[in-house]
Amino acid sequence: MKTVFDKSVREELISRIHSLRPNSQPGWGKMSVFEMAKHCTTWDEWVQGMHSPEYKQEFLGKIFGKMALKSNTKDERPLQKNMPAGKLKVKGSGDTEQQKQQWITRVEGYGNYSNPAFIHDFFGKMTKEQIGVFAYKHADHHLRQFGV
């Protein structure tokens, strides 16, 4: 399975990020390309432990999280369209090219990943392998959303 911990997979994602244009339109969802890139940057910062996040699993995640995690990381199947954005919703506008570069920097950061404290707010504690697969699928989901 593809994982962001594989250099060639990170290079593929970066190439796809470069393909995004400020006027790219989503195939689903309500985010603009800037909002999506900002969402993904913020999400990767959260996973990588930047800005000293407080990790806590939600109540529903304690009930359904492990089952959902297994379902989302067991095979190559991509994430479904219109999945909820969770707490990392982004609204607004800005410099899309600058935001793309920040996202690329965060994707590159998975080459030196070390955040044993990470707890997903829904899935709960994840293995490094699960984090790598899900981080790839999250980026892939949003890049497919914009046709790249």
N, C-alpha and C positions, 0 to 999 in steps of 0.2 A: 504494500500500500504506500501511497505517496505520503511523505512527511516533510515538514519544514526543516527538519534537522538534516536533510539530504541537500548538499550544495546544488546539485543540478535542478532539484525541485525549486529551491529558492531562486535560481537564475531564471527558470521558466516563469515563476510568478512575477519577477521583476520585469521581464520582457513584456508580459501582459499588462502590467501597470503602466509601462511606457506607452502602450497602445491606446490608453484612455485619452479622450479629448474633452476639453471643457464643455463642449456642447453634446457629449454623448448622452443618449436618452436611455432610461432603464426599460428593460423588458417586463419588469414587474416592480411593485413597490413604489414608494413616494419620494425616496431620497434623490437628490441631485448627485452628479458625479463627485462634486466637492464634498457633500455631506457623507457620501459613502466612503470616500477616501479618508476623511476625518474619523468616521466611525471605526474603520479598520485600523487606523493608526492608534487610536485610543484603546481599542480592544487589545492590540498587540502590546501596547505599553502596560496594560493591566496584567496580561498573562506573564510578561517578562518582569513584573514587579517594580516598574518605574513609578516614581511619585509616591512611594510607600503606601500602596493600597491596603485597605483592611479587607481581609478575605473572610467571608461568612456564607455558608450555604443556607438558602431559603428553606422554609418549612416544606413546601411542595417538592422541592428538590430532594429532601431527605426521604420522601416517600417514593418518588418516581425517578429521581436523578440517575441512579446506577443503571436502571433498565434503559433509559433514554440514551445514556452515554454508550452503553454496549451496542444499541441499535445504530447509533451514528458513527461508530468506529470499527464495526465488524467487517466491513467490506468497502469496495471502491465506490459504492453508490454515492452520488453527490447529495448535498443537503437540498431539501425541497424548496420550491419557490415560496415566497411570502412567509418565511419563518419570522417569528417575532424578534425584534432587535434587542429585547431585554432592557436593561437599565442604561445602556450606552447609546441612547438616541441622540442624534445631532441635528440641529436646525441652524440654518444660516448660510452665508456665502463667504467666499474668500478666494485666494489665489490657488487655483486647481493645480498648477504645475508645482508650486511650492509644497502643497499638501501631498502630492504624489511622491515628491522627493523624500518627505518625512516618512511616508509609509514605506518606501523602499529601504530607508535606513532601519526601520523597525524589522522588516523582513530579514535584512542582513543580520540583525541582532540575534536571530535564532541560531546562527553559527556558533555563538558563545553562550547559549542558553544555560542558565543555572538559577532556578527559582523553586527550591524544594518546598517553599511555603505556599505555593499556589493552590487555591481551592476555588473551583468554579462555583459561581453563585447558584447554579441549578444542579450540575452534575456532581459537585462535591470534589473530593480528593481524586486526582487523576494521576496515572503513571506518566512518565516522560513520553513513552510511546503513544499513549492516548492523546497527550497534549500535542505532539507533533502531527499526528493524523488529523485531529480536529482543527488545529490552527491552519493546516493546509486547506481543509474542506471549507472553513470559514472564508478564507481569502478567495478560493475558487468560486464559492457561491456568489460573492459580490462581484467578482470579475465577470462571471457568466451573466449576472444581472444586467451588466452593461455591454454584453456582447463581445467580450474579449477573453 
